[in-house]
């Protein structure tokens, strides 16, 4: 392969890689709430734990799926760990640890996904591993319900 062909091929690979949806960016709960309110978009809260096998599987497969990553662009994304008791997050009048927020939002197992409207109301909750084809319709329905 000559230099020119190699350059064109390299540019093609770079362009192909940048056209793919990126992995979701998970925020702290307070930052996700601000983003949600400013943009008028729902919040997806992902409750997980470092030791949770199904959580790691969702991260490797479900959240890495290009179709899911593209859908997640329509959400403010927050990640909570049920094991995080030291880092406190203030939202409104409440100042709780990540574990405290997970409990307050009704997550009693991992992984749990919680859908919140832009005003912070819980509109859905799903506990357990979800493959991409199981999560896609949930995300689609949440995005369709937007005003």
Z-matrix of the N, CA and C atoms (Angstrom, degrees):
N
C 1 1.447
C 2 1.526 1 107.21
N 3 1.348 2 116.57 1 128.86
C 4 1.455 3 119.19 2 -179.88
C 5 1.528 4 110.97 3 -78.26
N 6 1.315 5 116.89 4 172.11
C 7 1.470 6 121.59 5 -175.97
C 8 1.532 7 112.32 6 -61.40
N 9 1.324 8 117.04 7 -42.17
C 10 1.452 9 120.85 8 -178.92
C 11 1.533 10 110.59 9 -62.92
N 12 1.319 11 117.42 10 -45.79
C 13 1.464 12 121.28 11 178.64
C 14 1.522 13 110.94 12 -62.68
N 15 1.331 14 117.04 13 -38.80
C 16 1.450 15 121.38 14 178.47
C 17 1.533 16 110.87 15 -64.82
N 18 1.338 17 116.89 16 -40.38
C 19 1.456 18 121.44 17 178.18
C 20 1.531 19 110.56 18 -64.01
N 21 1.303 20 118.08 19 -46.13
C 22 1.461 21 122.06 20 179.25
C 23 1.527 22 110.16 21 -62.17
N 24 1.314 23 116.81 22 -44.53
C 25 1.456 24 120.89 23 178.81
C 26 1.530 25 110.88 24 -61.97
N 27 1.322 26 117.86 25 -41.72
C 28 1.468 27 121.94 26 178.28
C 29 1.521 28 111.02 27 -63.25
N 30 1.330 29 117.72 28 -42.96
C 31 1.459 30 121.25 29 178.47
C 32 1.522 31 110.94 30 -64.45
N 33 1.321 32 116.86 31 -37.15
C 34 1.458 33 120.85 32 176.80
C 35 1.526 34 110.93 33 -62.43
N 36 1.327 35 116.89 34 -44.77
C 37 1.463 36 120.20 35 179.43
C 38 1.523 37 111.54 36 -63.99
N 39 1.313 38 117.48 37 -40.68
C 40 1.465 39 121.28 38 178.91
C 41 1.526 40 109.46 39 -64.25
N 42 1.313 41 117.42 40 -45.27
C 43 1.462 42 121.21 41 179.35
C 44 1.515 43 111.98 42 -63.87
N 45 1.318 44 117.22 43 -38.96
C 46 1.458 45 121.01 44 178.44
C 47 1.512 46 110.78 45 -65.77
N 48 1.308 47 117.52 46 -42.70
C 49 1.464 48 121.13 47 -179.41
C 50 1.518 49 110.98 48 -65.70
N 51 1.329 50 118.32 49 -39.45
C 52 1.463 51 119.47 50 -177.33
C 53 1.524 52 111.85 51 -76.07
N 54 1.334 53 118.40 52 -18.93
C 55 1.457 54 120.84 53 179.77
C 56 1.525 55 111.74 54 -79.03
N 57 1.331 56 117.67 55 -16.83
C 58 1.449 57 121.47 56 -179.31
C 59 1.527 58 109.78 57 -77.15
N 60 1.340 59 117.69 58 144.66
C 61 1.456 60 119.28 59 176.85
C 62 1.519 61 109.95 60 -61.99
N 63 1.326 62 115.58 61 143.30
C 64 1.452 63 119.10 62 179.57
C 65 1.519 64 109.46 63 -83.51
N 66 1.319 65 115.07 64 164.94
C 67 1.461 66 120.07 65 176.13
C 68 1.520 67 108.39 66 -63.89
N 69 1.316 68 117.13 67 148.84
C 70 1.468 69 119.11 68 -179.05
C 71 1.523 70 112.08 69 -62.54
N 72 1.320 71 115.33 70 147.18
C 73 1.458 72 121.09 71 176.66
C 74 1.521 73 107.80 72 -102.67
N 75 1.320 74 116.11 73 112.48
C 76 1.454 75 121.94 74 -178.35
C 77 1.515 76 108.70 75 -89.15
N 78 1.324 77 116.12 76 132.82
C 79 1.457 78 123.14 77 -178.23
C 80 1.523 79 110.30 78 -109.42
N 81 1.332 80 115.06 79 168.82
C 82 1.460 81 119.53 80 168.27
C 83 1.520 82 107.33 81 -67.32
N 84 1.310 83 116.87 82 155.99
C 85 1.457 84 121.14 83 -176.33
C 86 1.524 85 112.11 84 -58.87
N 87 1.324 86 117.78 85 -42.61
C 88 1.465 87 119.90 86 -178.94
C 89 1.521 88 111.63 87 -63.03
N 90 1.327 89 117.12 88 -42.03
C 91 1.463 90 120.89 89 178.97
C 92 1.527 91 111.18 90 -67.30
N 93 1.321 92 117.03 91 -37.63
C 94 1.469 93 120.35 92 178.45
C 95 1.529 94 110.78 93 -65.29
N 96 1.339 95 117.18 94 -39.82
C 97 1.466 96 120.11 95 178.11
C 98 1.524 97 111.64 96 -63.28
N 99 1.321 98 116.13 97 -41.21
C 100 1.463 99 119.84 98 178.40
C 101 1.531 100 109.60 99 -63.51
N 102 1.318 101 116.61 100 -47.34
C 103 1.474 102 122.12 101 179.78
C 104 1.531 103 109.95 102 -59.24
N 105 1.321 104 117.03 103 -44.57
C 106 1.460 105 122.24 104 -179.87
C 107 1.523 106 111.51 105 -60.74
N 108 1.325 107 116.31 106 -46.77
C 109 1.464 108 120.56 107 -178.84
C 110 1.524 109 111.58 108 -66.08
N 111 1.341 110 116.58 109 -42.09
C 112 1.462 111 120.31 110 -179.36
C 113 1.524 112 111.89 111 -65.13
N 114 1.319 113 116.83 112 -40.96
C 115 1.467 114 121.54 113 -175.84
C 116 1.522 115 113.34 114 -91.98
N 117 1.328 116 117.29 115 -11.94
C 118 1.461 117 120.31 116 -177.27
C 119 1.515 118 112.70 117 67.03
N 120 1.338 119 116.18 118 35.35
C 121 1.462 120 121.77 119 -178.15
C 122 1.527 121 109.73 120 -116.99
N 123 1.329 122 117.48 121 156.45
C 124 1.462 123 119.58 122 178.83
C 125 1.527 124 111.69 123 -70.80
N 126 1.323 125 115.01 124 161.06
C 127 1.463 126 121.73 125 175.61
C 128 1.520 127 108.41 126 -108.50
N 129 1.316 128 115.83 127 136.34
C 130 1.456 129 121.74 128 172.23
C 131 1.518 130 106.65 129 -110.73
N 132 1.328 131 116.36 130 117.03
C 133 1.464 132 121.92 131 178.36
C 134 1.522 133 107.65 132 -101.09
N 135 1.326 134 115.68 133 125.73
C 136 1.461 135 123.05 134 179.67
C 137 1.519 136 107.24 135 -107.52
N 138 1.330 137 117.02 136 111.86
C 139 1.463 138 122.46 137 179.37
C 140 1.513 139 107.39 138 -98.64
N 141 1.337 140 115.20 139 123.47
C 142 1.460 141 120.70 140 -174.38
C 143 1.521 142 110.20 141 -144.61
N 144 1.314 143 115.53 142 178.09
C 145 1.463 144 122.63 143 175.10
C 146 1.520 145 107.88 144 -143.99
N 147 1.317 146 116.18 145 150.11
C 148 1.465 147 121.00 146 -177.96
C 149 1.528 148 111.85 147 -61.44
N 150 1.313 149 118.08 148 -31.68
C 151 1.466 150 122.97 149 -176.71
C 152 1.522 151 113.05 150 -89.14
N 153 1.325 152 118.24 151 -1.55
C 154 1.468 153 123.39 152 -172.99
C 155 1.535 154 111.16 153 -82.01
N 156 1.332 155 116.52 154 109.19
C 157 1.462 156 121.18 155 178.99
C 158 1.520 157 113.86 156 -60.73
N 159 1.349 158 118.97 157 -47.64
C 160 1.465 159 119.63 158 177.86
C 161 1.534 160 112.50 159 -61.09
N 162 1.337 161 117.36 160 -31.41
C 163 1.475 162 120.39 161 176.90
C 164 1.525 163 109.77 162 -64.40
N 165 1.325 164 117.09 163 -48.02
C 166 1.467 165 120.35 164 179.92
C 167 1.523 166 109.98 165 -61.63
N 168 1.341 167 116.62 166 -38.14
C 169 1.465 168 120.05 167 179.05
C 170 1.530 169 110.64 168 -64.59
N 171 1.345 170 117.60 169 -41.63
C 172 1.475 171 120.01 170 178.03
C 173 1.520 172 110.46 171 -62.55
N 174 1.330 173 116.79 172 -39.71
C 175 1.464 174 120.07 173 -179.86
C 176 1.522 175 111.01 174 -66.08
N 177 1.338 176 116.89 175 -40.38
C 178 1.469 177 120.93 176 -178.71
C 179 1.523 178 112.93 177 -73.05
N 180 1.327 179 116.64 178 -34.23
C 181 1.461 180 119.58 179 -172.67
C 182 1.530 181 112.65 180 -111.05
N 183 1.307 182 117.23 181 -63.07
C 184 1.464 183 121.48 182 -172.64
C 185 1.521 184 111.97 183 -63.70
N 186 1.341 185 117.42 184 -56.40
C 187 1.463 186 120.33 185 -176.98
C 188 1.525 187 111.84 186 -70.09
N 189 1.332 188 117.72 187 -23.25
C 190 1.466 189 121.12 188 178.76
C 191 1.528 190 112.16 189 -82.90
N 192 1.318 191 118.14 190 -12.22
C 193 1.459 192 121.66 191 179.47
C 194 1.533 193 109.32 192 -63.57
N 195 1.329 194 118.86 193 128.09
C 196 1.468 195 120.71 194 -177.18
C 197 1.529 196 114.13 195 -56.93
N 198 1.318 197 118.26 196 -36.61
C 199 1.471 198 120.42 197 179.95
C 200 1.531 199 110.68 198 -68.25
N 201 1.321 200 117.47 199 -37.74
C 202 1.470 201 121.29 200 177.50
C 203 1.520 202 109.66 201 -70.47
N 204 1.332 203 117.36 202 -44.87
C 205 1.472 204 120.54 203 179.16
C 206 1.520 205 110.81 204 -57.45
N 207 1.321 206 117.44 205 -39.08
C 208 1.464 207 120.61 206 178.79
C 209 1.525 208 110.84 207 -66.30
N 210 1.319 209 117.34 208 -41.86
C 211 1.469 210 120.71 209 178.98
C 212 1.532 211 111.28 210 -65.26
N 213 1.326 212 116.76 211 -37.11
C 214 1.460 213 120.52 212 -177.23
C 215 1.525 214 112.71 213 -64.79
N 216 1.330 215 117.06 214 -16.22
C 217 1.468 216 119.85 215 175.86
C 218 1.520 217 112.10 216 -62.72
N 219 1.321 218 117.85 217 -18.90
C 220 1.456 219 122.07 218 179.87
C 221 1.523 220 113.60 219 -88.66
N 222 1.324 221 117.96 220 7.98
C 223 1.457 222 122.88 221 -176.37
C 224 1.519 223 111.08 222 -127.72
N 225 1.330 224 115.36 223 151.36
C 226 1.463 225 120.50 224 162.40
C 227 1.530 226 104.19 225 -83.39
N 228 1.309 227 117.46 226 132.17
C 229 1.460 228 121.39 227 -172.96
C 230 1.523 229 110.82 228 -113.36
N 231 1.324 230 115.95 229 129.41
C 232 1.460 231 121.08 230 177.58
C 233 1.521 232 109.29 231 -127.67
N 234 1.328 233 115.71 232 140.70
C 235 1.461 234 121.48 233 177.15
C 236 1.523 235 107.95 234 -117.70
N 237 1.324 236 115.10 235 131.19
C 238 1.459 237 121.51 236 175.77
C 239 1.516 238 108.83 237 -122.58
N 240 1.316 239 116.44 238 141.65
C 241 1.452 240 121.63 239 174.66
C 242 1.520 241 108.64 240 -107.77
N 243 1.329 242 116.60 241 130.02
C 244 1.461 243 119.11 242 179.28
C 245 1.523 244 111.44 243 -71.80
N 246 1.309 245 117.38 244 -7.66
C 247 1.464 246 121.76 245 179.27
C 248 1.522 247 112.80 246 -99.67
N 249 1.318 248 118.76 247 -0.72
C 250 1.468 249 121.91 248 -175.48
C 251 1.530 250 109.78 249 -93.83
N 252 1.322 251 115.39 250 102.13
C 253 1.462 252 121.23 251 -179.05
C 254 1.525 253 112.54 252 -107.33
N 255 1.312 254 118.40 253 -8.57
C 256 1.462 255 121.43 254 -171.81
C 257 1.522 256 114.08 255 -97.56
N 258 1.310 257 117.92 256 -28.70
C 259 1.458 258 121.85 257 -175.99
C 260 1.524 259 108.83 258 -95.43
N 261 1.324 260 116.69 259 112.36
C 262 1.465 261 120.66 260 -176.60
C 263 1.518 262 110.76 261 -93.42
N 264 1.330 263 114.72 262 139.68
C 265 1.456 264 122.92 263 -178.47
C 266 1.525 265 107.56 264 -120.97
N 267 1.330 266 115.88 265 125.54
C 268 1.466 267 120.79 266 -179.94
C 269 1.523 268 109.53 267 -100.54
N 270 1.322 269 115.03 268 126.52
C 271 1.460 270 122.59 269 174.37
C 272 1.524 271 106.23 270 -136.02
N 273 1.325 272 115.87 271 118.55
C 274 1.460 273 119.62 272 -176.88
C 275 1.521 274 110.46 273 60.22
N 276 1.314 275 116.24 274 -130.09
C 277 1.460 276 121.90 275 -179.22
C 278 1.523 277 113.19 276 -86.94
N 279 1.318 278 117.35 277 0.43
C 280 1.459 279 120.90 278 -174.99
C 281 1.524 280 111.28 279 -106.73
N 282 1.322 281 114.81 280 138.41
C 283 1.468 282 122.07 281 175.24
C 284 1.522 283 106.33 282 -130.89
N 285 1.323 284 115.41 283 102.55
C 286 1.454 285 121.08 284 -174.80
C 287 1.520 286 110.36 285 -129.55
N 288 1.322 287 115.88 286 159.46
C 289 1.458 288 120.55 287 171.22
C 290 1.530 289 108.14 288 -71.99
N 291 1.325 290 116.48 289 168.51
C 292 1.475 291 119.03 290 176.04
C 293 1.524 292 109.72 291 -58.41
N 294 1.329 293 117.24 292 -41.55
C 295 1.466 294 120.81 293 178.52
C 296 1.529 295 110.07 294 -62.35
N 297 1.318 296 117.02 295 -39.81
C 298 1.457 297 121.37 296 177.76
C 299 1.515 298 112.10 297 -63.53
N 300 1.331 299 116.56 298 -41.84
C 301 1.469 300 120.03 299 177.28
C 302 1.526 301 111.13 300 -64.87
N 303 1.340 302 116.19 301 -39.94
C 304 1.463 303 119.16 302 178.75
C 305 1.529 304 110.02 303 -59.82
N 306 1.329 305 116.61 304 -43.88
C 307 1.456 306 121.00 305 178.42
C 308 1.529 307 110.71 306 -64.97
N 309 1.319 308 116.89 307 -45.15
C 310 1.474 309 121.09 308 -178.99
C 311 1.529 310 111.39 309 -61.08
N 312 1.332 311 116.91 310 -33.28
C 313 1.466 312 121.27 311 179.53
C 314 1.529 313 112.73 312 -85.51
N 315 1.330 314 116.59 313 1.13
C 316 1.460 315 120.21 314 174.44
C 317 1.510 316 115.87 315 87.59
N 318 1.319 317 117.82 316 18.86
C 319 1.462 318 120.52 317 177.94
C 320 1.524 319 108.46 318 -87.74
N 321 1.327 320 116.30 319 113.65
C 322 1.455 321 119.42 320 179.78
C 323 1.525 322 112.39 321 -113.53
N 324 1.312 323 116.94 322 6.86
C 325 1.463 324 122.61 323 177.60
C 326 1.521 325 108.29 324 -155.42
N 327 1.325 326 115.70 325 167.57
C 328 1.465 327 120.62 326 177.60
C 329 1.521 328 108.94 327 -123.61
N 330 1.298 329 116.79 328 149.60
C 331 1.457 330 127.37 329 -13.24
C 332 1.533 331 111.22 330 -73.97
N 333 1.309 332 115.16 331 149.22
C 334 1.458 333 121.82 332 172.74
C 335 1.517 334 108.18 333 -130.31
N 336 1.320 335 116.08 334 135.40
C 337 1.456 336 122.42 335 174.33
C 338 1.521 337 107.61 336 -111.48
N 339 1.335 338 116.32 337 131.08
C 340 1.451 339 121.95 338 -179.35
C 341 1.517 340 108.03 339 -123.75
N 342 1.319 341 116.41 340 126.31
C 343 1.463 342 121.82 341 177.81
C 344 1.515 343 108.77 342 -99.38
N 345 1.320 344 115.78 343 129.89
C 346 1.453 345 122.63 344 179.14
C 347 1.518 346 109.80 345 -122.41
N 348 1.318 347 116.02 346 141.34
C 349 1.465 348 120.46 347 174.63
C 350 1.529 349 108.20 348 -72.68
N 351 1.342 350 117.84 349 166.83
C 352 1.471 351 119.68 350 179.52
C 353 1.531 352 113.93 351 -57.90
N 354 1.347 353 117.50 352 -22.89
C 355 1.471 354 119.26 353 177.53
C 356 1.530 355 112.24 354 -90.55
N 357 1.341 356 117.83 355 4.47
C 358 1.460 357 121.92 356 174.21
C 359 1.518 358 115.45 357 93.67
N 360 1.330 359 118.63 358 2.73
C 361 1.463 360 121.03 359 178.66
C 362 1.530 361 110.16 360 -76.27
N 363 1.324 362 116.32 361 137.99
C 364 1.464 363 120.75 362 177.27
C 365 1.523 364 108.29 363 -73.09
N 366 1.334 365 115.77 364 124.36
C 367 1.467 366 120.28 365 179.64
C 368 1.526 367 112.15 366 -114.41
N 369 1.325 368 117.19 367 -8.45
C 370 1.455 369 120.02 368 178.45
C 371 1.515 370 111.47 369 -173.78
N 372 1.335 371 114.61 370 154.78
C 373 1.461 372 120.60 371 179.47
C 374 1.523 373 108.18 372 -149.26
N 375 1.317 374 116.89 373 136.10
C 376 1.463 375 122.03 374 178.64
C 377 1.526 376 107.91 375 -136.74
N 378 1.317 377 116.21 376 125.69
C 379 1.461 378 121.19 377 179.09
C 380 1.517 379 108.90 378 -110.31
N 381 1.314 380 115.68 379 139.29
C 382 1.457 381 122.31 380 177.31
C 383 1.512 382 112.39 381 106.16
N 384 1.306 383 115.16 382 165.02
C 385 1.463 384 121.77 383 179.61
C 386 1.524 385 110.55 384 -61.05
N 387 1.322 386 115.58 385 137.02
C 388 1.463 387 121.77 386 173.79
C 389 1.523 388 108.84 387 -127.52
N 390 1.320 389 118.15 388 126.56
C 391 1.460 390 119.66 389 171.59
C 392 1.527 391 108.84 390 -73.38
N 393 1.301 392 115.97 391 168.40
C 394 1.472 393 120.76 392 -178.39
C 395 1.523 394 111.85 393 -55.64
N 396 1.325 395 117.56 394 -42.39
C 397 1.463 396 118.93 395 -178.23
C 398 1.532 397 112.54 396 -72.30
N 399 1.315 398 118.14 397 -12.53
C 400 1.452 399 121.69 398 173.44
C 401 1.517 400 112.51 399 -89.92
N 402 1.330 401 116.23 400 -32.45
C 403 1.464 402 120.74 401 -179.99
C 404 1.525 403 112.21 402 -80.87
N 405 1.305 404 117.69 403 -33.72
C 406 1.473 405 121.70 404 -175.73
C 407 1.530 406 112.98 405 -53.40
N 408 1.333 407 120.23 406 -49.77
C 409 1.469 408 118.59 407 -178.75
C 410 1.531 409 113.23 408 -65.95
N 411 1.318 410 117.17 409 -30.13
C 412 1.466 411 120.49 410 177.27
C 413 1.525 412 109.79 411 -66.32
N 414 1.330 413 116.13 412 -45.86
C 415 1.466 414 120.20 413 178.91
C 416 1.524 415 110.61 414 -65.12
N 417 1.320 416 116.68 415 -42.26
C 418 1.461 417 120.51 416 179.18
C 419 1.524 418 111.33 417 -59.56
N 420 1.333 419 116.64 418 -44.76
C 421 1.466 420 120.90 419 -179.67
C 422 1.526 421 110.54 420 -63.45
N 423 1.332 422 117.34 421 -40.39
C 424 1.471 423 120.44 422 179.35
C 425 1.517 424 110.77 423 -65.64
N 426 1.316 425 117.20 424 -37.27
C 427 1.471 426 119.96 425 -179.75
C 428 1.529 427 110.59 426 -73.90
N 429 1.325 428 118.74 427 -31.09
C 430 1.454 429 121.65 428 178.19
C 431 1.527 430 112.30 429 -71.70
N 432 1.313 431 116.72 430 -28.30
C 433 1.461 432 121.42 431 -178.20
C 434 1.516 433 112.81 432 -77.90
N 435 1.308 434 117.98 433 -1.28
C 436 1.471 435 120.46 434 -179.53
C 437 1.511 436 110.23 435 -71.19
N 438 1.334 437 116.60 436 144.90
C 439 1.469 438 119.66 437 178.16
C 440 1.504 439 112.75 438 -68.50
